[in-house]
Amino acid sequence: MADEEFHTEAAEGQRDRRFHGGTPRHLDEDELDRRTEAERVEAGIEPYDPNEVPPASDAEPAFDITRSDEFQDIESVAARQEDEGETAPLSEENPFPPTRYQEE
């Protein structure tokens, strides 16, 4: 218990020690928020401290699947099938899946 970090500074940030130690003139809201969040995590109310999470990266993915030849081929086949009515949903009027055989 003696090893634990103990903050003795008030949440007003840096304070000029040459003057009376009464109430601070301006509280540091960011410091208060940080301490409150840390106490909530320590008490188990919050699962993690959002201040300790690294920022999300918005880096471009290394490979864009939509630009590959295979993806473009699949998209063109799907578009052709849709244009020819091969992807109609099954219903009473259309009870069977599409066939590749020519009707006589």
Backbone hydrogen bonds in HBPLUS format (Angstrom, degrees):
<---DONOR---> <-ACCEPTOR-->    atom                        ^
c    i                          cat <-CA-CA->   ^        H-A-AA   ^      H-
h    n   atom  resd res      DA  || num        DHA   H-A  angle D-A-AA Bond
n    s   type  num  typ     dist DA aas  dist angle  dist       angle   num
A0028-ASP N   A0011-ALA O   2.78 MM  17  5.66 157.6  1.83 142.7 150.4     1
A0032-LEU N   A0028-ASP O   3.01 MM   4  6.36 158.3  2.06 153.4 160.1     2
A0033-ASP N   A0029-GLU O   2.88 MM   4  6.09 160.5  1.91 150.1 155.1     3
A0034-ARG N   A0030-ASP O   2.91 MM   4  6.10 158.1  1.96 145.9 151.9     4
A0035-ARG N   A0031-GLU O   2.97 MM   4  6.13 164.2  1.99 150.1 154.1     5
A0036-THR N   A0032-LEU O   2.88 MM   4  6.03 158.7  1.93 149.3 155.8     6
A0037-GLU N   A0033-ASP O   2.95 MM   4  6.10 163.3  1.97 149.7 153.8     7
A0038-ALA N   A0034-ARG O   2.99 MM   4  6.19 158.9  2.04 146.3 152.4     8
A0039-GLU N   A0035-ARG O   2.93 MM   4  6.13 154.5  2.00 148.2 154.9     9
A0040-ARG N   A0036-THR O   2.94 MM   4  6.18 150.1  2.03 146.6 155.1    10
A0041-VAL N   A0037-GLU O   3.01 MM   4  6.28 156.1  2.07 150.5 156.1    11
A0042-GLU N   A0038-ALA O   2.96 MM   4  6.12 160.8  2.00 145.1 151.0    12
A0043-ALA N   A0039-GLU O   2.90 MM   4  6.02 146.6  2.01 142.3 150.9    13
A0045-ILE N   A0040-ARG O   2.93 MM   5  5.22 138.1  2.10 162.7 161.0    14
A0046-GLU N   A0040-ARG O   3.39 MM   6  5.68 159.6  2.43 111.8 113.6    15
A0044-GLY N   A0041-VAL O   3.06 MM   3  5.08 146.6  2.18  99.0 109.3    16
A0052-GLU N   A0049-ASP O   2.94 MM   3  5.51 156.6  1.99 118.3 125.5    17
A0053-VAL N   A0050-PRO O   3.45 MM   3  5.31 164.3  2.48  98.2 102.7    18
A0067-ARG N   A0064-ASP O   3.12 MM   3  5.79 164.5  2.15 118.5 123.4    19
A0068-SER N   A0065-ILE O   3.18 MM   3  5.47 169.2  2.19 113.2 116.0    20
A0072-GLN N   A0068-SER O   3.16 MM   4  6.42 160.3  2.20 146.4 151.8    21
A0073-ASP N   A0069-ASP O   2.91 MM   4  6.14 152.9  1.98 149.1 156.6    22
A0074-ILE N   A0070-GLU O   2.99 MM   4  6.25 162.6  2.02 151.8 155.8    23
A0075-GLU N   A0071-PHE O   2.94 MM   4  6.15 160.7  1.98 150.5 156.1    24
A0076-SER N   A0072-GLN O   2.96 MM   4  6.16 151.9  2.04 144.1 151.4    25
A0077-VAL N   A0073-ASP O   3.02 MM   4  6.29 157.1  2.07 150.9 156.5    26
A0078-ALA N   A0074-ILE O   2.97 MM   4  6.16 163.9  1.99 151.9 156.5    27
A0079-ALA N   A0075-GLU O   2.93 MM   4  6.10 154.9  2.00 144.3 151.4    28
A0080-ARG N   A0076-SER O   2.97 MM   4  6.16 156.1  2.03 143.9 150.3    29
A0081-GLN N   A0077-VAL O   2.93 MM   4  6.15 166.0  1.95 154.9 158.3    30
A0082-GLU N   A0078-ALA O   2.99 MM   4  6.15 154.0  2.06 144.9 151.9    31
A0083-ASP N   A0079-ALA O   2.96 MM   4  6.16 155.4  2.02 146.1 152.8    32
A0084-GLU N   A0080-ARG O   3.00 MM   4  6.22 149.6  2.09 150.4 158.4    33
A0086-GLU N   A0081-GLN O   2.87 MM   5  5.06 149.7  1.96 160.8 157.6    34
A0085-GLY N   A0082-GLU O   3.23 MM   3  5.11 158.1  2.28  99.3 105.7    35
A0091-SER N   A0094-ASN O   2.93 MM   3  4.89 159.8  1.98 112.0 118.7    36
